Amino acid sequence: MKLKLDLHDIYNRGGEIDRALRDIIDQALTKRASVVEIIPGKGSGQLKKRVLRFLERKEIKSLYHRIDKDAKNHGRLFVYFRH
């Protein structure tokens, strides 16, 4: 199962971004999804950096297996889970 989170609609609302990221991680764990696709978009790269900082938090990092950046589309990340 693959879940998808598109951050285009809330790119400028910090608290909502963190909440949406936490919600999608929780959903992946509950539904035992193997991959979460996160789309911060291309833009200036600030939103992607924010997402990566969120994913690097100690309490979040322990929940997933690894992160891949899409080689063909730098506005997309994949978070892989091992259940």
C-alpha positions in Angstrom: 0.0 0.0 0.0 1.2 3.5 -0.9 0.0 6.7 0.7 0.4 10.2 -0.7 0.7 13.6 0.9 0.7 16.7 -1.4 1.8 19.9 0.5 1.0 22.4 -2.2 -2.2 23.6 -0.5 -0.6 24.3 2.9 3.0 25.3 1.9 2.9 28.5 3.9 1.2 27.2 7.1 3.9 25.8 9.4 1.8 24.2 12.0 -0.4 22.5 9.5 2.6 21.1 7.6 3.9 19.4 10.8 0.4 18.1 11.6 -0.1 16.8 8.1 3.3 15.0 8.1 2.6 13.5 11.5 -0.8 12.3 10.4 0.5 10.6 7.2 3.2 8.9 9.2 0.6 7.7 11.7 -1.7 6.5 8.9 1.2 4.6 7.3 1.8 2.8 10.6 -1.8 2.1 11.3 -2.6 0.8 7.7 0.8 -0.9 7.5 1.7 1.0 4.3 5.1 0.3 2.8 5.6 3.7 1.2 4.5 7.3 1.7 5.0 9.7 -1.1 5.4 13.3 0.1 5.2 16.1 -2.5 6.6 19.4 -1.2 6.9 20.7 -4.8 9.9 22.2 -6.5 9.8 25.9 -5.6 12.7 27.3 -3.7 13.4 24.1 -1.8 12.5 25.5 1.6 9.5 23.3 2.1 11.5 20.2 1.1 14.1 21.2 3.7 11.4 21.6 6.3 10.0 18.1 5.5 13.5 16.5 5.7 14.1 18.3 9.1 10.8 16.9 10.3 11.7 13.4 9.2 15.1 13.6 10.8 13.6 14.2 14.3 14.6 11.4 16.6 11.1 10.4 17.5 10.0 10.3 13.8 13.1 8.7 12.4 12.6 5.7 14.6 9.2 5.0 12.9 10.4 4.5 9.3 13.1 2.5 7.5 14.5 5.0 4.9 13.9 8.0 2.7 14.6 8.3 -1.0 14.5 11.5 -3.1 13.0 11.0 -6.6 15.9 11.2 -9.1 13.7 12.5 -11.9 11.5 14.9 -9.9 13.3 16.8 -7.1 9.9 17.9 -5.7 9.0 14.5 -4.4 10.2 12.3 -1.5 9.5 8.6 -0.7 9.4 7.4 2.9 9.7 3.6 3.2 8.4 1.6 6.2 9.4 -1.9 7.4 6.6 -3.5 9.4 
